[in-house]
Amino acid sequence: MNEKEKNDSVLSASEGQVQAPSSEPTNAADNDFLRSLSDLRATDLKNGTDTKTPKKKRTPPQVRIRLAASILAVFLVVCALLFLLYRIVAYRKADELYTSLQNEMQQALAGNPLLMSPLSLSPSLSLTDEGEITVDTVATPQDTNTTKKVIMLQLERLQESNSDIFGWIYIPDGETEINYPLLNGSAASNEYYLSHAYDGSYNPTGSIFLDDTCVSNLDANPNSLIWGHNMDFGTPMFHHLSKYANASFWARNRYIFIYTNDYVYRYEVFSAYSAPATTTGICYFSTTDLVDAASRAEFLRLAIENSQIGTQPERMPTADDQILTLCSCVDNGERRFAVHARRMADWELIDGEDNLDDGEE
């Protein structure tokens, strides 16, 4: 038997044999692995990497709320600080603005005091095109005509930049620090000059202004109502009004002066008090409320009864007198402090005055 026949014989024998089961134990894990390979698809293979993204831990709601509250608190604090800074800068600007104007007035007076006597104009002064005041004669402290003329020319210069300026309000002795241009509220509105300086620039210090129910011709108002802020910082405006509740302060500061282009108005304070901040309160009475002698008499009665001064001037007002009222906020705006004054006749003397002229020359 050749080699080929031997091989065929062995192959035939092996094919006819029945393989006995293997005596080695079957590995279940291997079988599972083999089955998984048979079930494997091409789409199951993604570059050999695990594509599952681990789940992010969610921040608990309480933590998120606290975080948002903290951010909001920081934001509000920053806003409050910025607002406070803005107010401080604005108050300083107003202080510089009004102080500069007051200094200009004093320099223009060239040592002459602000006057307490009625108006008497002198033709010896003039205003140049450059806005400078020229004096033909040398002014002296006793030259009342020159002083009045200087004030009028200063008003004219201010009115070139803002026609709403119609006068200048002044209280001697300096304790009230009231020495300001006077604005006509009816030309704009009360709200406008609560937040705008005399030059028209926006400023929370505002201006000293006549109520918009009154007219700038003070002779036509039964009660000329003038408003001003109560400022704790910067220029005080009407901050010191509430001091009129003290009798000794009233005695030293009871005269008020308003200079206009045509006249010097003189007033004597007869009442000062704090009242609720209601639009029907007595300190709001103006021209539109005092329409006849009866309403004026009632207004005066209430003003005198409410007065906290504790004393009275020798001459009290009547329903025929013209009244000036200065008013400002107190107690964080919850109340108003009002000061009422009676317009004095030209022939009445101010303390320390003598030889007053009694009218226009």
Buried (B, 14 or more C-beta within 10 A) or exposed (E): EEEEEEEEEEEEEEEEEEEEEEEEEEEEEEEEEEEEEEEEEEEEEEEEEEEEEEEEEEEEEEEEEEEEEEEEEEEEEEEEEEEEEEBEEBBBBBBEBBEEBBEEBBEBBBEBEBBBBBBBBBEBBEBEEEEEBEBEEEBEEEBBBBBBBBBBBBBBBBBEEBEBBBBBBBBBEEEBBBBBBBBBBBBBEBEBBBBBBBBBEEBBBBBBBBBBBBBBEBEEBBBBBBBBBBBEBBBBBBBBBBBBBBEEBBEBBBBBBBBBBBBBBBBBBBBBBBBEBEEEBBBBBBBEBBEEEEBBBBBBEBBBEBBBBEEEBEEEBEBEBBBBBBBBBBEEEEBBBBBBBBBBEBEBEBEEEEEBEEEEE
